[in-house]
Amino acid sequence: MQVLRYREGAYHEEEIPVESISSRTSFDEDYDVTWIRVTGLGDTALLEQLGEKFHIHMLALEGIVNTMQRPKFEDYGAYFFVVLKSIHSWEQEENIPISQVSMLVGEKIVITFEEKEEFFFHAVWERVVSNKGLIRKKKADFLAYSLVDAIVDSYFSVLEKLGEELEQLEERLIYDPDKEAIHAIHRMKRQMLQLRRALWPLREVIGNMERGVTSLIHSTTTVYLRDVYDHVIDMMDVIENYREMLSGMLDIYLSSVSNRMNEIMKVLTVISTIFIPLTFITSLYGMNFVFMPELKYQWAYPAVLGVMLLISLAMILFFWRKKWL
């Protein structure tokens, strides 16, 4: 558990062992804002002590531990509780690595519970330490906004990678459609569904924060939250566009496969058509009649072969002029 306390002119950071939580009388002495950062949800003793120390509601504690729930916003009066979904580094694996971040925000304190270590929170931490931006000049609600903004920004890099993969996949479907391409389409459709499930309720969460549902969020911060809300709406539009593109790519794949099959069938049909008259000639002279005068001529066999060759060349020339070849 890491603790960062700060005001406009000073800050203090430390790591606190679990056994010392109950003995601490206060976390915010002489500082305007305290950020308690808990990484990992396996230490139930730490969660219980934090719950007792800060009077965290049992339902909120259950929401922290339950990592399978959707993003949500709950107001408990003295603090509000937010559950968000974040994305870690992703390199086009089968599934997008989505983890849960829970956040308790009071008048002077912010407690974050991270299922996995959120590296983009380090940037916010460094901004506080180096006194960059407005965080040190604002209250706890602005820190909460900064953390939510960092989580939302983590989606942009994933959407950018997905966009690049979509462009490559579209070109591949046109020139070289294969079974791997159709597997890639279905994989990306699942990934889009993952992102949509994480972002769709996030819009409602940020909307509640931006509309001033709780008195803990000041009007000066709602302006920034409105900007984050717009980012979420933009990302939802991008995801919907990507999903439509994937549906269109499935049609492109089916059309490409059908065109490829048509080309194959055209070649086979031309070959079969050329052999129709040749088959007729060979079947004609394969009949077991005694009185067939051509059979007794010395040059009958080469003559028949020559006629068959001329017929084949004539048909190929005819097909070529018709642009069937």
Salt bridges, closest charged atoms under 4 A:
GLU14 OE2 - ARG5 NH2 3.15
GLU14 OE2 - HIS12 NE2 3.92
GLU14 OE2 - ARG24 NH2 3.43
GLU29 OE2 - ARG5 NH1 2.33
GLU74 OE2 - LYS72 NZ 3.33
GLU91 OE2 - LYS161 NZ 3.40
GLU94 OE2 - ARG190 NH2 2.09
GLU107 OE2 - HIS218 NE2 3.94
GLU114 OE2 - ARG37 NE 2.53
GLU117 OE2 - HIS122 NE2 2.92
GLU118 OE2 - HIS88 NE2 3.53
ASP141 OD2 - HIS218 ND1 2.99
GLU165 OE2 - ARG187 NH2 2.47
ASP178 OD1 - ARG172 NH2 3.30
GLU210 OE2 - ARG226 NE 3.07
ASP227 OD2 - HIS231 NE2 3.58
GLU240 OE2 - ARG196 NE 2.86
GLU240 OE2 - ARG243 NH1 3.89
GLU263 OE1 - LYS266 NZ 3.52
